[in-house]
Amino acid sequence: MNLEIHKPELVHRVNAHMQAGRFHDADELIEKALDALDERSVSKPTSETGAVVLAALEARPYPDIDLTPPRVQLTNVRDVVRP
Protein backbone atom coordinates (compact mmCIF):
# COMPACT_ATOMS: atom_id res chain seq x y z
CA MET A 1 0.00 0.00 0.00
CA ASN A 2 1.28 3.45 -0.87
CA LEU A 3 0.12 6.56 0.93
CA GLU A 4 0.54 10.09 -0.34
CA ILE A 5 0.36 13.33 1.60
CA HIS A 6 -1.14 16.08 -0.54
CA LYS A 7 -0.96 19.00 1.89
CA PRO A 8 2.48 20.63 2.12
CA GLU A 9 1.82 21.89 5.67
CA LEU A 10 1.12 18.30 6.77
CA VAL A 11 4.38 17.13 5.20
CA HIS A 12 6.14 19.87 7.15
CA ARG A 13 4.50 18.78 10.42
CA VAL A 14 5.42 15.13 9.86
CA ASN A 15 9.03 16.04 9.09
CA ALA A 16 9.24 18.32 12.13
CA HIS A 17 7.96 15.54 14.43
CA MET A 18 10.40 13.05 12.92
CA GLN A 19 13.32 15.46 13.43
CA ALA A 20 12.20 16.00 17.04
CA GLY A 21 12.37 12.23 17.57
CA ARG A 22 8.68 11.70 18.34
CA PHE A 23 8.67 8.85 15.84
CA HIS A 24 11.17 7.39 13.37
CA ASP A 25 9.14 6.73 10.25
CA ALA A 26 5.67 7.01 8.74
CA ASP A 27 4.71 3.52 9.93
CA GLU A 28 5.34 4.52 13.55
CA LEU A 29 3.39 7.75 13.06
CA ILE A 30 0.38 5.91 11.69
CA GLU A 31 0.56 3.31 14.44
CA LYS A 32 0.63 5.98 17.18
CA ALA A 33 -2.21 7.91 15.55
CA LEU A 34 -4.39 4.81 15.26
CA ASP A 35 -3.61 3.80 18.85
CA ALA A 36 -4.64 7.25 20.04
CA LEU A 37 -7.89 7.00 18.09
CA ASP A 38 -8.58 3.57 19.57
CA GLU A 39 -7.97 4.84 23.11
CA ARG A 40 -10.21 7.82 22.51
CA SER A 41 -13.10 5.67 21.28
CA VAL A 42 -12.84 3.29 24.25
CA SER A 43 -12.69 5.89 27.01
CA LYS A 44 -15.77 7.73 28.19
CA PRO A 45 -16.01 11.51 27.70
CA THR A 46 -16.81 12.06 31.39
CA SER A 47 -13.71 10.19 32.51
CA GLU A 48 -11.59 12.22 30.10
CA THR A 49 -13.08 15.44 31.42
CA GLY A 50 -12.54 14.34 34.99
CA ALA A 51 -8.93 13.44 34.26
CA VAL A 52 -8.36 16.84 32.67
CA VAL A 53 -9.86 18.64 35.66
CA LEU A 54 -7.79 16.60 38.11
CA ALA A 55 -4.62 17.24 36.13
CA ALA A 56 -5.36 20.97 36.10
CA LEU A 57 -5.96 21.02 39.85
CA GLU A 58 -2.76 19.10 40.53
CA ALA A 59 -0.75 21.42 38.28
CA ARG A 60 -2.09 24.67 39.71
CA PRO A 61 0.63 27.19 40.60
CA TYR A 62 -0.47 27.70 44.24
CA PRO A 63 -1.38 24.27 45.64
CA ASP A 64 -1.57 25.62 49.21
CA ILE A 65 -4.67 27.68 48.36
CA ASP A 66 -7.89 25.83 49.20
CA LEU A 67 -10.21 25.81 46.18
CA THR A 68 -13.18 24.38 48.06
CA PRO A 69 -16.04 26.87 47.88
CA PRO A 70 -17.38 28.01 51.24
CA ARG A 71 -20.68 26.56 52.38
CA VAL A 72 -23.29 29.21 52.90
CA GLN A 73 -26.43 28.58 54.91
CA LEU A 74 -29.46 30.11 53.25
CA THR A 75 -31.55 31.94 55.78
CA ASN A 76 -34.03 33.77 53.58
CA VAL A 77 -35.74 30.76 52.16
CA ARG A 78 -39.42 31.11 51.47
CA ASP A 79 -41.89 28.88 53.21
CA VAL A 80 -41.69 25.40 51.85
CA VAL A 81 -44.61 23.10 52.32
CA ARG A 82 -43.84 19.42 52.19
CA PRO A 83 -46.64 16.93 51.70
C-alpha positions as YAML, in Angstrom:
chain: A
units: angstrom
residues:
- id: 1
  name: MET
  ca: [0.00, 0.00, 0.00]
- id: 2
  name: ASN
  ca: [1.28, 3.45, -0.87]
- id: 3
  name: LEU
  ca: [0.12, 6.56, 0.93]
- id: 4
  name: GLU
  ca: [0.54, 10.09, -0.34]
- id: 5
  name: ILE
  ca: [0.36, 13.33, 1.60]
- id: 6
  name: HIS
  ca: [-1.14, 16.08, -0.54]
- id: 7
  name: LYS
  ca: [-0.96, 19.00, 1.89]
- id: 8
  name: PRO
  ca: [2.48, 20.63, 2.12]
- id: 9
  name: GLU
  ca: [1.82, 21.89, 5.67]
- id: 10
  name: LEU
  ca: [1.12, 18.30, 6.77]
- id: 11
  name: VAL
  ca: [4.38, 17.13, 5.20]
- id: 12
  name: HIS
  ca: [6.14, 19.87, 7.15]
- id: 13
  name: ARG
  ca: [4.50, 18.78, 10.42]
- id: 14
  name: VAL
  ca: [5.42, 15.13, 9.86]
- id: 15
  name: ASN
  ca: [9.03, 16.04, 9.09]
- id: 16
  name: ALA
  ca: [9.24, 18.32, 12.13]
- id: 17
  name: HIS
  ca: [7.96, 15.54, 14.43]
- id: 18
  name: MET
  ca: [10.40, 13.05, 12.92]
- id: 19
  name: GLN
  ca: [13.32, 15.46, 13.43]
- id: 20
  name: ALA
  ca: [12.20, 16.00, 17.04]
- id: 21
  name: GLY
  ca: [12.37, 12.23, 17.57]
- id: 22
  name: ARG
  ca: [8.68, 11.70, 18.34]
- id: 23
  name: PHE
  ca: [8.67, 8.85, 15.84]
- id: 24
  name: HIS
  ca: [11.17, 7.39, 13.37]
- id: 25
  name: ASP
  ca: [9.14, 6.73, 10.25]
- id: 26
  name: ALA
  ca: [5.67, 7.01, 8.74]
- id: 27
  name: ASP
  ca: [4.71, 3.52, 9.93]
- id: 28
  name: GLU
  ca: [5.34, 4.52, 13.55]
- id: 29
  name: LEU
  ca: [3.39, 7.75, 13.06]
- id: 30
  name: ILE
  ca: [0.38, 5.91, 11.69]
- id: 31
  name: GLU
  ca: [0.56, 3.31, 14.44]
- id: 32
  name: LYS
  ca: [0.63, 5.98, 17.18]
- id: 33
  name: ALA
  ca: [-2.21, 7.91, 15.55]
- id: 34
  name: LEU
  ca: [-4.39, 4.81, 15.26]
- id: 35
  name: ASP
  ca: [-3.61, 3.80, 18.85]
- id: 36
  name: ALA
  ca: [-4.64, 7.25, 20.04]
- id: 37
  name: LEU
  ca: [-7.89, 7.00, 18.09]
- id: 38
  name: ASP
  ca: [-8.58, 3.57, 19.57]
- id: 39
  name: GLU
  ca: [-7.97, 4.84, 23.11]
- id: 40
  name: ARG
  ca: [-10.21, 7.82, 22.51]
- id: 41
  name: SER
  ca: [-13.10, 5.67, 21.28]
- id: 42
  name: VAL
  ca: [-12.84, 3.29, 24.25]
- id: 43
  name: SER
  ca: [-12.69, 5.89, 27.01]
- id: 44
  name: LYS
  ca: [-15.77, 7.73, 28.19]
- id: 45
  name: PRO
  ca: [-16.01, 11.51, 27.70]
- id: 46
  name: THR
  ca: [-16.81, 12.06, 31.39]
- id: 47
  name: SER
  ca: [-13.71, 10.19, 32.51]
- id: 48
  name: GLU
  ca: [-11.59, 12.22, 30.10]
- id: 49
  name: THR
  ca: [-13.08, 15.44, 31.42]
- id: 50
  name: GLY
  ca: [-12.54, 14.34, 34.99]
- id: 51
  name: ALA
  ca: [-8.93, 13.44, 34.26]
- id: 52
  name: VAL
  ca: [-8.36, 16.84, 32.67]
- id: 53
  name: VAL
  ca: [-9.86, 18.64, 35.66]
- id: 54
  name: LEU
  ca: [-7.79, 16.60, 38.11]
- id: 55
  name: ALA
  ca: [-4.62, 17.24, 36.13]
- id: 56
  name: ALA
  ca: [-5.36, 20.97, 36.10]
- id: 57
  name: LEU
  ca: [-5.96, 21.02, 39.85]
- id: 58
  name: GLU
  ca: [-2.76, 19.10, 40.53]
- id: 59
  name: ALA
  ca: [-0.75, 21.42, 38.28]
- id: 60
  name: ARG
  ca: [-2.09, 24.67, 39.71]
- id: 61
  name: PRO
  ca: [0.63, 27.19, 40.60]
- id: 62
  name: TYR
  ca: [-0.47, 27.70, 44.24]
- id: 63
  name: PRO
  ca: [-1.38, 24.27, 45.64]
- id: 64
  name: ASP
  ca: [-1.57, 25.62, 49.21]
- id: 65
  name: ILE
  ca: [-4.67, 27.68, 48.36]
- id: 66
  name: ASP
  ca: [-7.89, 25.83, 49.20]
- id: 67
  name: LEU
  ca: [-10.21, 25.81, 46.18]
- id: 68
  name: THR
  ca: [-13.18, 24.38, 48.06]
- id: 69
  name: PRO
  ca: [-16.04, 26.87, 47.88]
- id: 70
  name: PRO
  ca: [-17.38, 28.01, 51.24]
- id: 71
  name: ARG
  ca: [-20.68, 26.56, 52.38]
- id: 72
  name: VAL
  ca: [-23.29, 29.21, 52.90]
- id: 73
  name: GLN
  ca: [-26.43, 28.58, 54.91]
- id: 74
  name: LEU
  ca: [-29.46, 30.11, 53.25]
- id: 75
  name: THR
  ca: [-31.55, 31.94, 55.78]
- id: 76
  name: ASN
  ca: [-34.03, 33.77, 53.58]
- id: 77
  name: VAL
  ca: [-35.74, 30.76, 52.16]
- id: 78
  name: ARG
  ca: [-39.42, 31.11, 51.47]
- id: 79
  name: ASP
  ca: [-41.89, 28.88, 53.21]
- id: 80
  name: VAL
  ca: [-41.69, 25.40, 51.85]
- id: 81
  name: VAL
  ca: [-44.61, 23.10, 52.32]
- id: 82
  name: ARG
  ca: [-43.84, 19.42, 52.19]
- id: 83
  name: PRO
  ca: [-46.64, 16.93, 51.70]
...
